[in-house]
Amino acid sequence: GEIELVAKELVERAQMGRKQRQNNPDAIRELVKELASEDALVRNRVTNQLASDFGEYAVPILIYSLADQQNSDRRVNVIGALAKMGSDVVPPLCEALLDAPDAFLRKNIAHTLGYIKDPRSRAPLADAATNDGDSGVKTAAAQSLAKLGGGGDVGGLFLALGDDYYSESDSVLMPHQYSDVVWHWEGNGLASTETPRFLYAPEMAKKSYYRALARLSDPGKALSGIARCAVTEIGRLAEWKSVGQDVGGWEARLQTDDLAAQMAGPEALDVALGWALKQGDMVAASGLCRLLATTGKTTSANLKSALNASTSMSVQGEAAVALGRIAYRNREAASAETVAA
């Protein structure tokens, strides 16, 4: 009876967590057709299979139904399916909400995110509620945002989201929420970029910082965040390469971020260094000291702290080089501590 049905549902959901998600568009399309069924049990089975076998990879195909203004029944079924699929589908839905050109699609995605109630969607929903050019999208986003407890300053929300991703906070990155891809809107649909797991958190953080950069009147903290992500990814990739692992095209991809980090300016880099030291993030601290060696203007308190970072000889060494170069550029004598280091 009902207890048996509940038990089977729990077993199916438990099995979801043990399956490797597949990116198989043809298989996804065949399953999505069955969401048009009038039988709720069939739709429930299909939704569970989409969630367990394909997860976020189903979103680029499912959202086409959300843009269809002619078939309201199918649209409602797809919104229900996405809501049941839960946190897996949030990152691609947020990308579509922010960048899809179709206002009707954005409105339905905003409604869908309100049903899911994932905290990662707060900043995108606040942005849509504030800045979207379509009144229907604004209303839908505001309604969904209320279900999440309300919004706030959009730039600040993206900044906070970036900080949470970078620190791999459980609020945005529970163990099951790591992914092998990062999503973006390209042309007429969603596209994904394969991403090593050790780069996933800083990649997602970087996306949020870039969003914040476009929405804040003072870009300093966002630039600091971008710089921190850039040097961390470059450092992690170098470690991966040093043990003989293939880095694919990631070195070339990160060149742009390296340039962005250099252009952030010494003040933003110094703020990022202070944050890294406070968090014990020595990979980032080392890279930031290296950037400050070429851009730094003064001997800052954060560089002095880095010079005394007894837990990392790499940070101490890079800080000493940075302080030495800054002293040389300013025609000043380096401190005895710097020379000794």
Contacts in CASP RR format, 6 or more apart in sequence:
PFRMAT RR
TARGET T0000
AUTHOR 0000-0000-0000
METHOD contacts of the structure
MODEL  1
GEIELVAKELVERAQMGRKQRQNNPDAIRELVKELASEDALVRNRVTNQL
ASDFGEYAVPILIYSLADQQNSDRRVNVIGALAKMGSDVVPPLCEALLDA
PDAFLRKNIAHTLGYIKDPRSRAPLADAATNDGDSGVKTAAAQSLAKLGG
GGDVGGLFLALGDDYYSESDSVLMPHQYSDVVWHWEGNGLASTETPRFLY
APEMAKKSYYRALARLSDPGKALSGIARCAVTEIGRLAEWKSVGQDVGGW
EARLQTDDLAAQMAGPEALDVALGWALKQGDMVAASGLCRLLATTGKTTS
ANLKSALNASTSMSVQGEAAVALGRIAYRNREAASAETVAA
9 48 0 8 1.000
12 48 0 8 1.000
12 52 0 8 1.000
13 48 0 8 1.000
15 52 0 8 1.000
16 48 0 8 1.000
16 51 0 8 1.000
16 52 0 8 1.000
17 52 0 8 1.000
17 176 0 8 1.000
19 52 0 8 1.000
19 53 0 8 1.000
21 53 0 8 1.000
21 54 0 8 1.000
21 55 0 8 1.000
21 56 0 8 1.000
21 57 0 8 1.000
21 88 0 8 1.000
21 180 0 8 1.000
22 53 0 8 1.000
22 54 0 8 1.000
22 57 0 8 1.000
23 54 0 8 1.000
23 57 0 8 1.000
23 181 0 8 1.000
23 192 0 8 1.000
24 54 0 8 1.000
24 57 0 8 1.000
25 57 0 8 1.000
25 60 0 8 1.000
25 61 0 8 1.000
27 53 0 8 1.000
27 54 0 8 1.000
28 50 0 8 1.000
28 54 0 8 1.000
28 57 0 8 1.000
28 58 0 8 1.000
28 61 0 8 1.000
29 61 0 8 1.000
31 46 0 8 1.000
31 49 0 8 1.000
31 50 0 8 1.000
31 54 0 8 1.000
31 58 0 8 1.000
32 46 0 8 1.000
32 50 0 8 1.000
32 58 0 8 1.000
32 61 0 8 1.000
32 62 0 8 1.000
32 65 0 8 1.000
32 78 0 8 1.000
34 42 0 8 1.000
34 43 0 8 1.000
34 46 0 8 1.000
35 43 0 8 1.000
35 46 0 8 1.000
35 47 0 8 1.000
35 65 0 8 1.000
35 74 0 8 1.000
35 77 0 8 1.000
35 78 0 8 1.000
35 81 0 8 1.000
36 73 0 8 1.000
36 74 0 8 1.000
36 77 0 8 1.000
37 43 0 8 1.000
37 46 0 8 1.000
43 77 0 8 1.000
43 81 0 8 1.000
46 81 0 8 1.000
47 80 0 8 1.000
47 81 0 8 1.000
47 84 0 8 1.000
47 85 0 8 1.000
48 84 0 8 1.000
50 58 0 8 1.000
50 62 0 8 1.000
50 81 0 8 1.000
50 85 0 8 1.000
51 84 0 8 1.000
51 85 0 8 1.000
51 86 0 8 1.000
51 88 0 8 1.000
55 85 0 8 1.000
55 88 0 8 1.000
55 89 0 8 1.000
56 88 0 8 1.000
56 89 0 8 1.000
56 91 0 8 1.000
56 92 0 8 1.000
56 179 0 8 1.000
56 181 0 8 1.000
56 183 0 8 1.000
57 192 0 8 1.000
58 85 0 8 1.000
58 89 0 8 1.000
59 82 0 8 1.000
59 89 0 8 1.000
59 92 0 8 1.000
59 93 0 8 1.000
59 96 0 8 1.000
59 190 0 8 1.000
60 92 0 8 1.000
60 189 0 8 1.000
60 190 0 8 1.000
60 191 0 8 1.000
62 78 0 8 1.000
62 81 0 8 1.000
62 82 0 8 1.000
62 89 0 8 1.000
63 78 0 8 1.000
63 93 0 8 1.000
63 96 0 8 1.000
63 100 0 8 1.000
63 105 0 8 1.000
63 109 0 8 1.000
63 189 0 8 1.000
63 190 0 8 1.000
65 71 0 8 1.000
65 74 0 8 1.000
65 75 0 8 1.000
65 77 0 8 1.000
65 78 0 8 1.000
66 75 0 8 1.000
66 78 0 8 1.000
66 79 0 8 1.000
66 104 0 8 1.000
66 105 0 8 1.000
66 108 0 8 1.000
66 109 0 8 1.000
66 112 0 8 1.000
67 102 0 8 1.000
67 104 0 8 1.000
67 105 0 8 1.000
67 108 0 8 1.000
68 74 0 8 1.000
68 75 0 8 1.000
69 104 0 8 1.000
75 108 0 8 1.000
79 108 0 8 1.000
79 111 0 8 1.000
79 112 0 8 1.000
79 115 0 8 1.000
80 112 0 8 1.000
80 115 0 8 1.000
82 89 0 8 1.000
82 93 0 8 1.000
82 112 0 8 1.000
82 115 0 8 1.000
82 116 0 8 1.000
83 112 0 8 1.000
83 115 0 8 1.000
83 116 0 8 1.000
86 116 0 8 1.000
86 118 0 8 1.000
87 116 0 8 1.000
87 118 0 8 1.000
87 120 0 8 1.000
87 174 0 8 1.000
87 176 0 8 1.000
87 177 0 8 1.000
88 177 0 8 1.000
89 116 0 8 1.000
90 113 0 8 1.000
90 116 0 8 1.000
90 118 0 8 1.000
90 120 0 8 1.000
90 121 0 8 1.000
91 120 0 8 1.000
91 179 0 8 1.000
91 182 0 8 1.000
91 183 0 8 1.000
91 204 0 8 1.000
92 183 0 8 1.000
92 190 0 8 1.000
92 192 0 8 1.000
93 109 0 8 1.000
93 112 0 8 1.000
93 113 0 8 1.000
93 116 0 8 1.000
93 121 0 8 1.000
94 113 0 8 1.000
94 120 0 8 1.000
94 121 0 8 1.000
94 124 0 8 1.000
95 183 0 8 1.000
95 184 0 8 1.000
95 185 0 8 1.000
95 190 0 8 1.000
96 105 0 8 1.000
96 106 0 8 1.000
96 109 0 8 1.000
96 185 0 8 1.000
96 189 0 8 1.000
96 190 0 8 1.000
97 106 0 8 1.000
97 109 0 8 1.000
97 110 0 8 1.000
97 113 0 8 1.000
97 121 0 8 1.000
97 124 0 8 1.000
97 125 0 8 1.000
97 128 0 8 1.000
97 141 0 8 1.000
98 124 0 8 1.000
98 127 0 8 1.000
98 128 0 8 1.000
98 185 0 8 1.000
98 211 0 8 1.000
99 184 0 8 1.000
99 185 0 8 1.000
100 106 0 8 1.000
100 109 0 8 1.000
100 185 0 8 1.000
100 189 0 8 1.000
103 132 0 8 1.000
103 133 0 8 1.000
103 134 0 8 1.000
103 136 0 8 1.000
103 137 0 8 1.000
106 128 0 8 1.000
106 132 0 8 1.000
106 134 0 8 1.000
106 137 0 8 1.000
107 134 0 8 1.000
107 136 0 8 1.000
107 137 0 8 1.000
107 140 0 8 1.000
108 140 0 8 1.000
110 125 0 8 1.000
110 128 0 8 1.000
110 137 0 8 1.000
110 140 0 8 1.000
110 141 0 8 1.000
110 143 0 8 1.000
110 144 0 8 1.000
111 140 0 8 1.000
111 143 0 8 1.000
111 144 0 8 1.000
113 121 0 8 1.000
113 124 0 8 1.000
113 125 0 8 1.000
113 144 0 8 1.000
114 121 0 8 1.000
114 125 0 8 1.000
114 143 0 8 1.000
114 144 0 8 1.000
114 147 0 8 1.000
114 148 0 8 1.000
115 144 0 8 1.000
117 147 0 8 1.000
117 148 0 8 1.000
119 148 0 8 1.000
119 171 0 8 1.000
119 172 0 8 1.000
120 161 0 8 1.000
120 172 0 8 1.000
121 144 0 8 1.000
121 148 0 8 1.000
122 145 0 8 1.000
122 148 0 8 1.000
122 150 0 8 1.000
122 151 0 8 1.000
122 157 0 8 1.000
122 161 0 8 1.000
123 154 0 8 1.000
123 155 0 8 1.000
123 156 0 8 1.000
123 157 0 8 1.000
123 158 0 8 1.000
123 160 0 8 1.000
123 161 0 8 1.000
123 208 0 8 1.000
123 211 0 8 1.000
125 141 0 8 1.000
125 144 0 8 1.000
125 145 0 8 1.000
125 148 0 8 1.000
125 151 0 8 1.000
126 141 0 8 1.000
126 145 0 8 1.000
126 150 0 8 1.000
126 151 0 8 1.000
126 152 0 8 1.000
126 154 0 8 1.000
126 157 0 8 1.000
127 154 0 8 1.000
127 157 0 8 1.000
127 158 0 8 1.000
127 211 0 8 1.000
127 215 0 8 1.000
128 137 0 8 1.000
128 138 0 8 1.000
128 140 0 8 1.000
128 141 0 8 1.000
129 138 0 8 1.000
129 141 0 8 1.000
129 142 0 8 1.000
129 145 0 8 1.000
129 151 0 8 1.000
130 138 0 8 1.000
130 154 0 8 1.000
131 154 0 8 1.000
132 138 0 8 1.000
132 141 0 8 1.000
145 151 0 8 1.000
151 157 0 8 1.000
154 215 0 8 1.000
155 211 0 8 1.000
155 212 0 8 1.000
155 215 0 8 1.000
155 216 0 8 1.000
156 212 0 8 1.000
156 215 0 8 1.000
156 216 0 8 1.000
158 208 0 8 1.000
158 209 0 8 1.000
158 211 0 8 1.000
158 212 0 8 1.000
158 215 0 8 1.000
158 222 0 8 1.000
159 208 0 8 1.000
159 209 0 8 1.000
159 212 0 8 1.000
159 216 0 8 1.000
159 221 0 8 1.000
159 222 0 8 1.000
161 172 0 8 1.000
161 208 0 8 1.000
162 204 0 8 1.000
162 205 0 8 1.000
162 208 0 8 1.000
162 209 0 8 1.000
162 212 0 8 1.000
162 225 0 8 1.000
163 205 0 8 1.000
164 171 0 8 1.000
164 172 0 8 1.000
164 173 0 8 1.000
165 172 0 8 1.000
165 173 0 8 1.000
165 201 0 8 1.000
165 202 0 8 1.000
165 204 0 8 1.000
165 205 0 8 1.000
165 208 0 8 1.000
166 201 0 8 1.000
166 202 0 8 1.000
166 205 0 8 1.000
166 225 0 8 1.000
166 228 0 8 1.000
166 229 0 8 1.000
166 232 0 8 1.000
167 279 0 8 1.000
168 201 0 8 1.000
172 204 0 8 1.000
173 201 0 8 1.000
173 204 0 8 1.000
178 197 0 8 1.000
178 200 0 8 1.000
178 201 0 8 1.000
179 195 0 8 1.000
179 200 0 8 1.000
180 194 0 8 1.000
180 195 0 8 1.000
180 197 0 8 1.000
180 200 0 8 1.000
181 192 0 8 1.000
181 193 0 8 1.000
181 194 0 8 1.000
181 195 0 8 1.000
182 192 0 8 1.000
182 193 0 8 1.000
182 195 0 8 1.000
182 200 0 8 1.000
182 203 0 8 1.000
182 204 0 8 1.000
182 207 0 8 1.000
183 190 0 8 1.000
183 191 0 8 1.000
183 192 0 8 1.000
183 193 0 8 1.000
184 190 0 8 1.000
184 191 0 8 1.000
184 192 0 8 1.000
184 193 0 8 1.000
185 191 0 8 1.000
195 203 0 8 1.000
196 240 0 8 1.000
196 250 0 8 1.000
198 236 0 8 1.000
198 240 0 8 1.000
199 233 0 8 1.000
199 236 0 8 1.000
199 237 0 8 1.000
199 250 0 8 1.000
202 229 0 8 1.000
202 232 0 8 1.000
202 233 0 8 1.000
202 236 0 8 1.000
203 229 0 8 1.000
203 233 0 8 1.000
205 225 0 8 1.000
205 229 0 8 1.000
206 225 0 8 1.000
206 226 0 8 1.000
206 229 0 8 1.000
206 230 0 8 1.000
206 233 0 8 1.000
206 257 0 8 1.000
209 222 0 8 1.000
209 223 0 8 1.000
209 225 0 8 1.000
209 226 0 8 1.000
209 229 0 8 1.000
210 222 0 8 1.000
210 226 0 8 1.000
212 221 0 8 1.000
212 222 0 8 1.000
213 219 0 8 1.000
213 222 0 8 1.000
213 223 0 8 1.000
213 226 0 8 1.000
216 222 0 8 1.000
219 268 0 8 1.000
220 264 0 8 1.000
220 267 0 8 1.000
220 268 0 8 1.000
220 271 0 8 1.000
221 268 0 8 1.000
221 271 0 8 1.000
223 264 0 8 1.000
223 265 0 8 1.000
223 268 0 8 1.000
224 264 0 8 1.000
224 268 0 8 1.000
224 269 0 8 1.000
224 271 0 8 1.000
224 272 0 8 1.000
224 275 0 8 1.000
225 268 0 8 1.000
225 272 0 8 1.000
225 275 0 8 1.000
226 257 0 8 1.000
226 260 0 8 1.000
226 261 0 8 1.000
226 264 0 8 1.000
227 260 0 8 1.000
227 261 0 8 1.000
227 264 0 8 1.000
227 268 0 8 1.000
227 269 0 8 1.000
227 272 0 8 1.000
227 288 0 8 1.000
227 291 0 8 1.000
228 272 0 8 1.000
228 275 0 8 1.000
228 276 0 8 1.000
228 281 0 8 1.000
228 284 0 8 1.000
228 288 0 8 1.000
229 257 0 8 1.000
230 254 0 8 1.000
230 257 0 8 1.000
230 258 0 8 1.000
230 260 0 8 1.000
230 261 0 8 1.000
231 261 0 8 1.000
231 283 0 8 1.000
231 284 0 8 1.000
231 286 0 8 1.000
231 287 0 8 1.000
231 288 0 8 1.000
231 290 0 8 1.000
231 291 0 8 1.000
232 281 0 8 1.000
232 283 0 8 1.000
232 284 0 8 1.000
233 250 0 8 1.000
233 254 0 8 1.000
233 257 0 8 1.000
234 254 0 8 1.000
234 257 0 8 1.000
234 258 0 8 1.000
234 287 0 8 1.000
235 283 0 8 1.000
235 286 0 8 1.000
235 287 0 8 1.000
236 283 0 8 1.000
237 247 0 8 1.000
237 250 0 8 1.000
237 251 0 8 1.000
237 254 0 8 1.000
239 283 0 8 1.000
240 247 0 8 1.000
241 247 0 8 1.000
241 251 0 8 1.000
261 269 0 8 1.000
261 291 0 8 1.000
262 291 0 8 1.000
262 294 0 8 1.000
262 295 0 8 1.000
264 272 0 8 1.000
265 295 0 8 1.000
266 292 0 8 1.000
266 295 0 8 1.000
266 296 0 8 1.000
266 297 0 8 1.000
269 288 0 8 1.000
269 291 0 8 1.000
269 292 0 8 1.000
269 295 0 8 1.000
269 296 0 8 1.000
270 292 0 8 1.000
270 296 0 8 1.000
270 300 0 8 1.000
270 302 0 8 1.000
270 303 0 8 1.000
272 284 0 8 1.000
272 288 0 8 1.000
273 285 0 8 1.000
273 288 0 8 1.000
273 289 0 8 1.000
273 292 0 8 1.000
273 300 0 8 1.000
273 302 0 8 1.000
273 303 0 8 1.000
273 306 0 8 1.000
274 285 0 8 1.000
274 302 0 8 1.000
274 305 0 8 1.000
275 281 0 8 1.000
276 282 0 8 1.000
276 284 0 8 1.000
276 285 0 8 1.000
276 288 0 8 1.000
277 285 0 8 1.000
277 302 0 8 1.000
277 305 0 8 1.000
277 306 0 8 1.000
277 309 0 8 1.000
277 315 0 8 1.000
280 311 0 8 1.000
282 309 0 8 1.000
282 311 0 8 1.000
282 312 0 8 1.000
282 314 0 8 1.000
282 315 0 8 1.000
285 306 0 8 1.000
285 309 0 8 1.000
285 312 0 8 1.000
285 315 0 8 1.000
286 312 0 8 1.000
286 314 0 8 1.000
286 315 0 8 1.000
286 318 0 8 1.000
287 318 0 8 1.000
289 303 0 8 1.000
289 306 0 8 1.000
289 315 0 8 1.000
289 317 0 8 1.000
289 318 0 8 1.000
289 319 0 8 1.000
289 321 0 8 1.000
289 322 0 8 1.000
290 318 0 8 1.000
290 321 0 8 1.000
290 322 0 8 1.000
292 303 0 8 1.000
292 322 0 8 1.000
292 326 0 8 1.000
293 318 0 8 1.000
293 321 0 8 1.000
293 322 0 8 1.000
293 325 0 8 1.000
293 326 0 8 1.000
294 325 0 8 1.000
296 322 0 8 1.000
296 326 0 8 1.000
297 326 0 8 1.000
297 330 0 8 1.000
298 326 0 8 1.000
298 330 0 8 1.000
299 323 0 8 1.000
299 326 0 8 1.000
299 327 0 8 1.000
299 335 0 8 1.000
303 319 0 8 1.000
303 322 0 8 1.000
303 323 0 8 1.000
303 326 0 8 1.000
304 319 0 8 1.000
304 323 0 8 1.000
306 315 0 8 1.000
306 316 0 8 1.000
306 318 0 8 1.000
306 319 0 8 1.000
306 322 0 8 1.000
307 316 0 8 1.000
307 317 0 8 1.000
307 319 0 8 1.000
307 320 0 8 1.000
307 323 0 8 1.000
307 337 0 8 1.000
307 338 0 8 1.000
307 341 0 8 1.000
308 316 0 8 1.000
309 315 0 8 1.000
309 316 0 8 1.000
309 319 0 8 1.000
310 316 0 8 1.000
316 341 0 8 1.000
317 341 0 8 1.000
319 341 0 8 1.000
320 338 0 8 1.000
320 341 0 8 1.000
323 334 0 8 1.000
323 335 0 8 1.000
323 338 0 8 1.000
324 334 0 8 1.000
324 338 0 8 1.000
327 333 0 8 1.000
327 334 0 8 1.000
327 335 0 8 1.000
327 338 0 8 1.000
328 334 0 8 1.000
END
